Amino acid sequence: MGGISVNTTYEEEIKMAKKGKKYADALKLVDRDTAYQAEEALELVKKTSVAKFDETVEVAVRLGVDPKKADQQIRGAVVLPHGTGKTQRVLVFAKGEKAKEAEAAGADYVGEDDLINKINQGWFDFDVIVATPDMMAQVGRLGRVLGPKGLMPNPKTGTVTFDVTKAVEEIKAGKVEYRVDKSGNIHVPIGKVSFDTPKLLENFQTIVETLHKVKPAAAKGTYVKNIAVASTMGPGIRVTTTAFAK
């Protein structure tokens, strides 16, 4: 998110601003002491986009959870109403009829040991992996290379399933994964700067509402502590948590 998180200080942003005049000008449009309404914040994201390419818009949420505790780890996936603006390349580990289903659903790559060998040799020309449960014994051997890249299939995100048709179609339609990091933060893409603000807003609301639905029972105190949005190269913009900090 332009190097910005919900914890970025004003001094850190000033240092970033010194790297380029366009960024410095964009930073002047943002009041660091203000937490904006979501729609206004997203309008500002569009105005403060400084890159020549169509930047990704991200939301960062700091949650009042302790990720070190197993009952407060948050991970899942949700289909955004308007997608992310990026077509995901999907690899499916499946065999027999399930392999045929994956191909029919639009998977970019479908295979078994052949693809496992390619990945072991350093091939990563894909964005998401789906695997049928009967393939996980073989896919599990790739944990050392897939794990650090966040590519390992997981039942919690719907990427370990026999319903490969649904999995592939949802990913192609704009399904995104979310996972709390060790500091209690979650970063999720919600579209492109070129999206109309109402579409970005609906995607934003979908993410926040989803995080509320998966709130751990063990989480105490304020659940949604901070929210920020930004484009890839733009400054972070705080969003008021009044409507979400339940």
C-alpha positions as CSV (number, residue, x, y, z in Angstrom):
1,M,0.0,0.0,0.0
2,G,2.5,2.6,-1.0
3,G,4.6,1.4,2.0
4,I,1.8,2.6,4.2
5,S,0.1,0.6,7.0
6,V,-2.4,1.5,9.7
7,N,0.6,2.3,11.9
8,T,2.7,4.5,9.5
9,T,3.8,7.7,11.3
10,Y,3.7,11.2,9.8
11,E,7.5,11.3,9.9
12,E,7.7,8.2,7.8
13,E,5.3,9.6,5.3
14,I,7.4,12.8,5.0
15,K,10.5,10.7,4.3
16,M,8.5,9.0,1.5
17,A,7.3,12.3,0.2
18,K,10.9,13.5,-0.2
19,K,11.4,10.7,-2.8
20,G,9.1,12.4,-5.3
21,K,7.2,15.7,-5.9
22,K,4.1,13.9,-7.1
23,Y,3.9,12.0,-3.8
24,A,4.5,15.1,-1.8
25,D,1.7,16.9,-3.6
26,A,-0.6,14.0,-3.1
27,L,0.3,13.9,0.6
28,K,-0.8,17.6,1.0
29,L,-4.4,16.5,0.0
30,V,-4.7,14.3,3.0
31,D,-5.3,15.5,6.6
32,R,-3.4,13.1,8.8
33,D,-5.5,14.1,11.8
34,T,-8.7,13.2,10.1
35,A,-10.4,9.8,9.9
36,Y,-12.6,10.1,6.8
37,Q,-15.9,8.5,6.0
38,A,-15.2,5.5,3.8
39,E,-16.6,7.0,0.6
40,E,-14.6,10.2,1.1
41,A,-11.5,8.3,1.8
42,L,-11.8,6.3,-1.4
43,E,-12.4,9.4,-3.4
44,L,-9.1,10.7,-1.9
45,V,-7.4,7.5,-2.9
46,K,-8.3,8.1,-6.5
47,K,-7.1,11.8,-6.3
48,T,-3.8,10.8,-4.7
49,S,-2.9,8.1,-7.2
50,V,0.5,9.2,-8.5
51,A,1.6,6.4,-10.8
52,K,1.2,6.1,-14.5
53,F,-0.3,2.6,-14.3
54,D,-3.7,1.6,-12.9
55,E,-2.8,1.2,-9.2
56,T,-4.4,-1.4,-6.9
57,V,-6.4,0.0,-4.1
58,E,-5.9,-1.8,-0.7
59,V,-7.5,-1.7,2.6
60,A,-5.5,-2.3,5.8
61,V,-7.4,-3.2,9.0
62,R,-5.9,-3.4,12.5
63,L,-7.9,-5.8,14.6
64,G,-8.0,-6.2,18.4
65,V,-6.9,-9.8,18.4
66,D,-3.9,-11.8,19.6
67,P,-2.8,-13.9,16.5
68,K,-0.4,-15.9,18.8
69,K,-3.5,-17.6,20.2
70,A,-5.0,-20.3,18.1
71,D,-8.6,-19.2,18.8
72,Q,-7.9,-15.6,17.6
73,Q,-6.2,-16.4,14.2
74,I,-8.3,-15.1,11.4
75,R,-8.1,-16.4,7.9
76,G,-10.5,-16.9,5.1
77,A,-11.7,-15.7,1.6
78,V,-14.5,-13.7,0.2
79,V,-15.8,-12.9,-3.3
80,L,-15.8,-9.2,-3.9
81,P,-19.0,-7.9,-5.7
82,H,-16.9,-6.1,-8.3
83,G,-13.7,-8.2,-8.3
84,T,-10.2,-6.8,-8.0
85,G,-9.6,-5.7,-11.5
86,K,-7.0,-8.5,-11.9
87,T,-7.6,-11.8,-13.6
88,Q,-6.0,-14.5,-11.4
89,R,-4.1,-17.4,-12.9
90,V,-5.4,-20.5,-11.3
91,L,-3.5,-23.8,-11.0
92,V,-5.5,-26.9,-10.0
93,F,-4.1,-30.1,-8.7
94,A,-6.6,-32.8,-9.6
95,K,-7.0,-36.0,-11.5
96,G,-9.6,-37.8,-13.5
97,E,-13.0,-36.3,-13.7
98,K,-12.1,-33.5,-11.3
99,A,-9.2,-32.5,-13.7
100,K,-11.7,-32.3,-16.5
101,E,-14.1,-30.2,-14.4
102,A,-11.3,-27.8,-13.5
103,E,-10.4,-27.3,-17.2
104,A,-14.0,-26.7,-18.1
105,A,-14.3,-24.1,-15.3
106,G,-11.4,-22.1,-16.8
107,A,-8.4,-23.2,-14.8
108,D,-5.2,-22.0,-16.4
109,Y,-3.2,-25.1,-15.4
110,V,-4.4,-28.5,-14.4
111,G,-2.2,-31.5,-13.5
112,E,-0.6,-33.7,-10.9
113,D,3.1,-34.8,-10.5
114,D,4.0,-32.9,-13.7
115,L,3.1,-29.6,-12.2
116,I,4.6,-30.5,-8.8
117,N,7.9,-31.2,-10.6
118,K,7.8,-27.8,-12.4
119,I,7.2,-25.9,-9.2
120,N,10.1,-27.7,-7.5
121,Q,12.2,-26.5,-10.4
122,G,11.3,-22.9,-9.7
123,W,8.2,-22.3,-11.9
124,F,5.6,-20.0,-10.4
125,D,3.6,-18.6,-13.3
126,F,0.3,-18.6,-11.4
127,D,-1.5,-16.7,-8.6
128,V,-3.7,-19.2,-6.8
129,I,-3.6,-23.0,-6.2
130,V,-6.6,-25.2,-5.8
131,A,-6.3,-28.8,-4.9
132,T,-8.7,-31.7,-4.4
133,P,-8.3,-33.4,-0.9
134,D,-7.0,-36.6,-2.5
135,M,-4.1,-34.6,-4.0
136,M,-2.9,-33.0,-0.8
137,A,-0.5,-35.8,0.2
138,Q,1.5,-35.0,-2.9
139,V,1.0,-31.2,-2.8
140,G,2.0,-31.2,0.9
141,R,5.5,-31.9,-0.2
142,L,5.6,-28.5,-1.8
143,G,5.0,-26.8,1.6
144,R,8.6,-25.6,1.9
145,V,8.4,-23.6,-1.4
146,L,4.7,-22.7,-1.4
147,G,4.3,-21.8,2.3
148,P,6.6,-18.7,2.3
149,K,4.8,-17.4,-0.8
150,G,1.4,-17.8,0.8
151,L,0.4,-20.2,-2.1
152,M,-0.3,-23.4,-0.1
153,P,-4.0,-24.5,-0.6
154,N,-6.0,-24.4,2.6
155,P,-9.6,-25.6,3.4
156,K,-10.2,-22.3,5.3
157,T,-9.9,-20.3,2.0
158,G,-11.8,-22.8,0.0
159,T,-8.8,-23.9,-2.0
160,V,-8.8,-27.5,-0.8
161,T,-12.1,-28.9,-2.2
162,F,-13.7,-31.4,-4.5
163,D,-15.9,-28.7,-5.8
164,V,-13.2,-27.4,-8.2
165,T,-15.7,-25.8,-10.5
166,K,-17.0,-23.5,-7.8
167,A,-13.5,-22.8,-6.5
168,V,-12.1,-21.8,-9.9
169,E,-15.2,-19.7,-10.9
170,E,-15.1,-17.8,-7.6
171,I,-11.4,-17.0,-7.9
172,K,-11.9,-15.8,-11.5
173,A,-14.8,-13.7,-10.3
174,G,-12.7,-11.8,-7.8
175,K,-12.3,-13.9,-4.7
176,V,-9.6,-12.6,-2.3
177,E,-8.0,-14.1,0.7
178,Y,-7.5,-12.4,4.0
179,R,-5.2,-13.4,6.9
180,V,-4.2,-11.7,10.1
181,D,-0.4,-11.1,10.4
182,K,1.6,-11.3,13.7
183,S,0.7,-7.7,14.5
184,G,-3.0,-8.1,14.1
185,N,-3.2,-6.4,10.7
186,I,-5.0,-7.6,7.6
187,H,-4.3,-6.2,4.1
188,V,-6.7,-6.9,1.2
189,P,-6.9,-5.5,-2.4
190,I,-10.4,-4.1,-3.1
191,G,-10.0,-3.0,-6.8
192,K,-8.2,-0.5,-9.0
193,V,-8.0,3.3,-9.0
194,S,-9.9,3.2,-12.3
195,F,-13.0,1.7,-10.5
196,D,-15.9,4.0,-9.9
197,T,-16.1,5.0,-6.2
198,P,-19.4,3.2,-5.5
199,K,-17.8,-0.1,-6.7
200,L,-14.7,0.4,-4.5
201,L,-17.0,1.3,-1.6
202,E,-19.1,-1.9,-2.0
203,N,-15.9,-4.0,-2.1
204,F,-14.6,-2.2,1.0
205,Q,-17.8,-2.8,2.9
206,T,-17.8,-6.4,1.9
207,I,-14.4,-6.9,3.5
208,V,-15.2,-5.0,6.7
209,E,-18.5,-6.9,7.1
210,T,-16.8,-10.2,6.5
211,L,-14.2,-9.5,9.2
212,H,-17.0,-8.8,11.6
213,K,-18.7,-12.1,10.8
214,V,-15.5,-14.0,11.6
215,K,-14.8,-12.1,14.8
216,P,-13.4,-14.6,17.3
217,A,-15.5,-15.1,20.4
218,A,-12.2,-14.9,22.4
219,A,-11.5,-11.3,21.1
220,K,-12.0,-8.8,23.9
221,G,-12.2,-5.0,23.8
222,T,-12.3,-3.0,20.6
223,Y,-12.3,-5.3,17.6
224,V,-11.7,-2.9,14.7
225,K,-9.0,-0.6,15.9
226,N,-7.9,1.2,12.8
227,I,-8.7,1.2,9.1
228,A,-6.7,2.8,6.2
229,V,-6.9,2.7,2.5
230,A,-4.4,3.6,-0.2
231,S,-3.3,3.0,-3.8
232,T,-0.1,1.1,-4.6
233,M,2.0,4.2,-4.7
234,G,-0.2,6.7,-2.9
235,P,-0.4,7.9,0.8
236,G,-2.4,6.1,3.4
237,I,-5.8,7.6,4.3
238,R,-7.4,6.8,7.6
239,V,-11.1,5.7,7.6
240,T,-13.3,6.3,10.6
241,T,-14.1,3.1,12.5
242,T,-17.3,4.5,14.1
243,A,-19.6,2.4,12.0
244,F,-17.5,-0.7,12.3
245,A,-15.9,-0.7,15.8
246,K,-18.5,-3.0,17.4
